[in-house]
Each structure stands twice: as structure tokens, then as C-alpha cells.
Amino acid sequence: MTKVSPLAPAAFPSLPVVGGVRFATAKAGVKYKDRTDVMLAELAEGSVIAGTFTRSSTRSANVLDCEAKNGRPATGRAAILVNSGNSNAFTGRAGVEAVETLAAAVQTVTGIDRHRVFTSSTGVIGEPLPHDRIAAKLGELAQKLSVTGAEEAARAIMTTDTFPKGASTTIIVDGHPVTIMGIAKGSGMIAPDMGTMLVYLFTDARIAHGPLQATLRELTDRTFNAITVDSDTSTSDTLLMAATGASGVDVTRSAAFTKALHGVMLDLAKQVVRDGEGATKFVEVNVTGAADDADARKVAMSIANSPLVKTAIAGEDANWGRIVMAVGKSGARADRDRLSIRFGEIEVARDGWRAPDYSEEDASAYMKRQELEIGVDLGLGSGRSTVWTCDLTHGYIDINADYRS
């Protein structure tokens, strides 16, 4: 049995029912026997669906199909079908045929237009998807659809994840409750360039595709595009959000809705980092004083992705010289003599030199914590960025050296 990450939440959250959404799961044997590996979500008539996707040049057939369907008129019901164990990526024409066959099969079994069927696959790259095994389970899935199946759905989409990921919130808009709920999977190959991994968000709010798509893009950059485990962008990264409109509440101009959605997305994004393959430390990197926000982002990601920084964190070594290295190689504008670095509240370097009151003993003690903050101020301007990452341990090697066996 897979050992659960030491950074995992105490328990899976109690997720609320979202009007207009039903879930079902099944064991299709895509890769492993006797493992729940398929999830179907049915979305009520008129549900609006938006999404963000990987910008990888080798993205999967599923991603390309979802991109093509994103923005289609919200007529009739819709569905999201997800399998784990096989990514259906780098599978040529066979991958396209698998997607088309599954969408048509969903239409046959449920009556949902195949053009409103969104599919995702996650797992091994380069192996044909045994889509017939998934299609054979669609009748069972259709019969099992339930409004309370979100947790099982979150478990069905896991690959190397050690725990299922879910988050939700309910807010009041114009005197009426609006619910937002989401599930995600992700543990390795995490350096999103869109949304991330696989993420599915659901709300009973009413909002048109244009505003929802714009909001997702903005919030993705501050959440899923601000995390990294290993600097590797997946071929299959997909984020889909469905707004069923069941509450009847229009949130098009609601700042409260945007804030609440940001909270749910950030919660899920951080859970992905907490489940980073082999991770034992959760790290927040804050960069301030950059020439602009873009430069701050370069520096933050350079630090968060550096194998030397991440291994020092794993070894609980207060080696701030590696932070200096990561800043210097980032490509952002930097001035050695204006640079300051801190671990939590401990100032370790100031104005390009070790801080006068720096204590190696205090810094080393801080590094033993499970949750850490690295702060860097470039002293050049008002640009800032925050990203989240984890350490790099031998556990990451163990998982990925044996991934296909």
C-alpha cells in the first residue's frame, strides 16, 4: 500500500452536493486490476464549461479534443469522462480514435451529445489506451450516477497520488447561497503551463462562457501556474470548470465569487504540492523588489525548481548560497549588492552579503520545520511573485525509476 505523504491533510473534506452534477466510478482495468480507475461526471442541461490546458507541444489527444470543444454552445447535458493508468498521449491516430470512440459511446449510453463529452486520461505516456475496457463500463457508470460521489471520483483519477484531493466553499451572493467544489489529481510531472494536472471544478452558479473562461485564466496564473514539484510540464494537464446554473444566481460581476473560486483553486493547487512525489517539506517562495512581476516570477520559479535548493531543503541544510545561485541563473534583472534573503523571519543575507546578525544555529533549526518560507528581495522595484514547491528526496527517484513496472 502506498505510504501517504506526511504533508497530507488529516482527512478528505466533506464536499457539498452541487446542484446539476452527478458522479459515478468504476473499475475498468485500464492498467491495474481491481482498482477504481474511471470517473464519469454528468452535468445538467445548459451547463457552461470552460477550461485551461497544457501548452505542451506534445499534448494528448484528449487535451486537443477538449480544447476544440471548449466554448461550444451550452445546449443539452454534458459529461466529463476521466481514466487513470494511461495518458493516451503520444499515441498517434489511435489516440484520436480512442477519444472519438469514447465520446460516441457516452452518447449512446446516456444520450448526451458527443460534442459535449469531455475526456481526460492520465498515466503512462506512449501506450495505446484500451478504450474498449472503459466503454464496457459506461452502462454501469450511467446506472450508478449519484450527487454524493465526489470523493470516489477524486480517488478514481489518482495515479502516483498518495491521497485524493478535494476542496469546496459556499458563499452568499445577492442573498442566495452559491456552492463551488473541486477535485484534482497530481503528484509528479508538475510544472503547469496552463491549469494543471487534472482538475475539475463545479459550481451551481450561473455565468456565461466568456466571463467564466476569463476568470479561470486569471486565477490559474495565481494558483496552478504558481506551483511546481519537478519542473516537468505534463502532456495531459487539463482544468475544466462546469457552471450548472442550478442556483439561479448570476455571478458574472461578483467579486465574492471570484475570491471564493480563487480560494478553492489555491487549496487544490497546494494539495498537489503537498503530495509531490517523495515530498517531506512544503515550501512557499516569496520574491519581492523585482523590476516587475514577470522578473519576480522568473526568480521564484528558478528557486522553486532548483534541484540544489530542493535537495538542501530535504537535507535540512540552511545553504542560502544555493538561493543566490538560483537568483543569478534565473534570467531576471538582479544586483548582487541589493539582494536580501530570509528563511521565515530569519534574515540570512542583506545587501549582497551575509546578514550581520545571522545565526547558522537558528537557520538550521528553522530548516527542520515541515513547512518553510523562503523570502528574497531584489531591491530593484515593486515586482512580486509567490510560488509553492516541495523538497526533492530519494523518494522521488524511487517512484519514477519504477513508474512503468
N, C-alpha and C positions, 0 to 999 in steps of 0.2 A: 504494500500500500504506500502511495506517495506521501512523504512527510510534508505536512502543512507548513507553509512559510511562517517563520517566527514573527513576521510583521503583519500577519493576517488579522482581520477583525475578529472579535471574540465569537461572533456568530453571524450567520446570514441575516440580513434585516428582514423585518416583516413588511413585505411590499403590498401596497394597497391595490385594489381592483381598479382598473382604468376602464371606464365605460367604452364599449365598442371594440375591446381587444380580448381575444381568447387564445390560449396556448395548448399545445399538445406535444408530447415527446415519444420517441420510440427507439428500440434497439435494432438498427439495420445491419450491423456488422460491416460497416464501411472499412474499418481497419482491424478493430478488436472485437472478439466475440463477447457477448453478454455485457456490453457497455452501452449505455444510453448515448446515442450519437447523432440524433436527428431532432430538430425542433421546427414546429410549424406554428406561426402566429397568423391568426385570421383577423382582419381589420374591417370594421363596419363600412357599410356603403357610404361613399363620399369622403372617406378618409384621405387626407392630404399627406403625401410622403415626400420628404426632402432628404438629401444625403450629401456627404463628403466622402471622397475616395482617395486611395493611394495615387500618387503621381509617378509611381514606379514605371519605368519603360517596359517592364516585363509583367505587368499586372494580369491577373487571371481573367478567364472568360466570364466568370461571374461578375467581376468588377465592371468589365466593359459593358455587359448586359444591363447592369444596374444604372450605369452612367447614361446609357441610351434611354432607359425608361424614366429616369428622374425628370420630373416636371410634366409628365403626361397628365391629361385631364383627370380629375378626381371623380370618376364615374364608376359606380358599382363598388363591390367589395374589393379588397386587396389582400395579399398574403406575402409573408416572408418565410422562406424555407431555408434552413441552415443545417449543414452537416459538419461534423468534425472528423478528423482522421485522414483527410485527403483534401488538398487545397485546390484541386482542379486547375492548377497553374502550370504553364509551360507544357500543355497537353495538345496543342495544335487544334486542328479541326474537331478532334474527338471531344475536346473541352467545350467547344461551342455547341456541338450536338448534344452533349450531356445537359447543358443549361436549357436548351430549347426543348429537349425531351421532358425534363422535369417540369418546366413551366406548363407544357401541354398536359402532362399527367395531372398536375394540380387542377387545371381547368376541368378535365374530365371527371375527377372525383368530387370537386367542390362547386363547380360552376363559376368559379372566379376567372375572369378573363386572363389569359396567359400574359397579356401585356401589362397586367397589374400584379404579376407574380415576381417578386424579387428574391433572388437566390444568393447564398453565400456559402463558401466552402473554406475550411481551414485545416491545415495539417501538412502532410508531406508534399513537396513540390515535384512535379515531373512524372507522376504516376497517373494513369487513366482513372477517372472517377467511376467506381462501379455503381452508376446511377440506377441501374435496374434494381439493386437492393433497396435503394431509397424509395423508388417508385412503388415497390411492392408493399411498402409500409404506409402509403398515403391514405388508404381506406381506413386503417387502424387510427391514424392520426386524426382524420376527419371526425371519427366517432368519439374520440377522447377529448376534443376541444373543451377547455374549461377556462373560466375567468380567473381561476386561482392557480394557474400553472406556471407562474413566472419563475419561481425558484427552480423547478425542474428544467425549465428552458435554459436557465443560466448554467446549469450543470451539463446539459447536453452539448453545449458549444465549446466546452473546455478541451484543450489539448494537453500541453505541459503545465497548465494552471494547477495550483495546489488547492485553490478554493474558488467557489463560484462568486461572482461579483454582481451586486445589486445596489441600487440607491433610489430614493424617492423623496418627494415632498408634496405637500398640499398647501395652497395659498388661497387667499380670498381676493377675487377681482370683481369690482363692481358689486360687492355684497354676495357673491356666489363662489363656492369652492371650485378650484381647478387643480387637478392632480397631474403630476409629472413623475414618471417612473422609468427606470432604465436598467438594462443588464449589459454585461460586457465580458469578453474573454481577452486574455493577453498575458504573456509571461516572458517570452523571448522574441527575438526579431522585432524589437520595439524601438523605433526611432521614426515616429509617424511624420508623414509629409502630406497630411490631409485631415483625417479624423484619426482613427487608429484601429489596429487590430480588427475586432468585430465588436460593434457597439450598436445596441438597439434601444431607442428611446420612444416612449409612448406618452401621449397626453390626451385628455378629453377636451382640451381647449379647441376653439375654432379660430383658424388662421389660414390665409391663402398661401399658396406655394412660394410666391416671390418673397414675402416678408419672412417666412419660416426659413427659406434657404439662406437668405442674407444673415439672419440671426445665427444660424448654425455655423456659417463660415466664420463669423466674427468670434463666436465663443470657442470654436475648435482651436483657433490660434492661441487662445489663452488657457486651454486645458489639454486636450490630447496632443496638440502640436508642441506642447511645452513639457513633454515627458520623454525620457529615454532610458532604456535598460542597457542596450548594447550597440547603439548607433546603426543598427541594420533596419532598413525600411522594408516592410513586408510587401509581397506581391498581391496580397489579398485584403489589405486594410479597407474596411468599409464601416461607415457610420450611417445608419438610417434612422430617421425620426418620423413617426406617424402621429398626426393630429386628427383624432376621430370626430371632433366637434360634438361629442355626446353631451357635454355640459351645457352647450349652447352659449358659452361665454366667449366673446371675441377678445383676443389678446393682442391684436395687431399692433396697438400702440401702448401696450402695458409694460412699463419698466419693471414692475414687480415680477411679471412672467419671465422676462429676460434674466433678471437677477436669480430667480429660482432655478431656471434651466441651467444657468452657469454653475450653480451650486451642485446640482445633480451630476453634471458632466465632470466637474472637477473632482468630486467624490470618486466617481468611477475611474477617472484617469489616475488618481493617486493609488487606488486599489491595484491597478495594473502594475505600478511601480513596486508596491509592497509585495507583489507576487513575482517580482523579477527573478528569473531563474537563478537559484543559488543565493539569493539576496539575504543578508543579515542586517543591513543598515538602510534606513530611509533617509534620503538627503535632499534638502532644499538649497538651491543655489540662487543667491540674490546678487545681482550686479547693478550697481548704480554709478552715476557720474560719467557715463559714456557720452561720446559725441552725439549719439542719437540712439533711439530704441533698437534699430537694426544692429548697430555695433554691440550694444549690450547683449542682444540675443546671441550674436556670434561668440562672445566671450563666455556667456553662461553655458552654451552648448559645448564649447570646447572643453570647459572644466568638467561638465557632467559626462562627457563621452570619453575622457582621457583614461586609458587603461592604467596608467601610472597613478593618477589621482584615485581611481576607484579601488585599486589594489592596496594603496596606502590606507584608505578608509577601512577596507576589510581587515587589514592588519593593525588597525587602531593606532596608526603612526601619524603623528602631527607633522607631517612632512610638507610644510607650506611652500617649499621650493617648487613642488610639482604644480601648485596653483600658479605660481609665477610663470612656469613653463607653458601652461595651458593658455594663459592670457597672451603670452608672446606669440604663440603659433596660430592664434585664432583668426588673424587677418583683419581684426578691428584696430582702429587707431588706439594707441596706448603710449604712455610716457612713463618709463620706469620710475622716475623720481616723483611722480604724483600718485603712484599706486599704493593702496592700502588693502589689507586683508584681515579678516577676522574669522574665528571659529566660534559661532554663537556670539556671546558678548565679549569674548576674549580677543583683544587686538593683538595680532601676531606680527603684523608688518605695517609700517606707516611711512609715507613719502619715499618709497623705494628702498626701505631699509628695515631691518628688524626693529619692532617697537621697543622703546627704551625700557618699559616695564614688563616686557614679555617673559612669561614663565613657562618653560618647557613642561614642568610638572603639571601645571594647571591645564595646558593644552592637551597633554597626553591623557589626563583624567577625563577631559571632555570627550575625547575621541572614543571612549569606551561606551558612550551612550548609544542607544539603539536608533534614535532619531537625531539628526545633525543638521546644522545650518552652516553653509559657507557663504561669507559675505565678501564681496570685492567692490571697492570704489576706485574708479579710474581717474577721478579728479579732473575731468575734461568738459563735462556738460551735464545735461539733465536726463540723458537717456537711461532707461532702466529695463530690466527683464528678470523674471523669475521662472526657473525651470525645476523639475524634480527628477531625481535619479536614485540609483541604489549602488551598493558596492559590487565588486567583481571578485567572486570567490572560486575555489576549485569546484564547487557545486555546479557552476555554470558549465564548466568543461565536462563534468560527468554527464550532465543531462544531454548536451549537444553532441558529444562524441558517440553516444549510443542512440541518437534520436530515431534512426530508421530501423533499429534492430528490435 
